[in-house]
Amino acid sequence: MRQQRYTDLNSYLRRMFGCRVQKISVDAGLTCPNRDGTLSLNGCIYCNSRGSGTGAHRRGMSIADQVRQGKERLSKRYNAKKFIAYFQSFSNTYAPVPVLQSLYDEALAVEDVVGLSIGTRPDCTDEPILDLLTEYAARHLVWIEYGLQSAHDATLIRIHRGHDTACFRQAVERTRGRGISICAHVILGLPGETRGDMLDTARFITDLGLDGIKIHLLYVVRGTPLENLYGRGRYRCLEQEEYVDLVCDFLERLPERVVIQRLTGDPHPAELVAPEWALKKTENLRRIRERLVERDTWQGKRVSVDRIL
């Protein structure tokens, strides 16, 4: 019997560092070309003005203070010994290189921070930025997290993403071979997508040979275009059991070496419109694990089958 049905991030980090390693979310106060007018002022249809941020930058907290506060909290909760500074909100390569270097250096200067995880868009990296990250990767663990969301250009247009799949592919190719680990963000339940469309995204990621993935549930947040669609009955949220099965289907089509960094979204309770079950993170993760066992399936089970078909 398989003891581990998918390659989870905690186990991967424990093997690498020999102890519990936790990510600390950092708000650098950066923005996004889909928000500052370069591409749009409205962002993607599911994103509000917070951009998944903690609000720490608006409260005047420095990067170092955010990291130290996170260390204290996570060391008590998880007995974590090492930490990764996770630059999460908006696009964290969307600034001049000297600004980025100052931000990253400040995070890495905090004791026991062993790496960086940088969330960004595939249209927000160039050679100088990647050269900077390559320098860090020579001494630290560095993940770059590119938002893909879907492998279908029609969907990316529908959600006002502002880039296409070719842009994502090009960003991956520019990043590859630099010692930087590459993670993709994808969303299940995007408007207009079928189960087959979503599983096409899994195959796209497999074909690119990425190192990690974050799988998100599409939930409706207040103050977004998606809320308007939902309110007019033009968008239906996935049901809990639908999502659980989709995640299992998705995992089956990812190679076992791909690190699964996330299996569901994590909405702010005060901002969530629907579905209510999105707030039940512990239950949702348990249901996914149980469903894998029920189906006697695991990450990578269908990779070779799909290639034959």
Beta strands, then each sheet from edge to edge (+ up, - down):
strand 1: 21-26
strand 2: 82-87
strand 3: 113-120
strand 4: 141-149
strand 5: 181-188
strand 6: 212-217
strand 7: 220-221
strand 8: 259-262
strand 9: 272-274
sheet 1: 1+ 2+ 3+ 4+ 5+ 6+ 8+
sheet 2: 7+ 9-
end
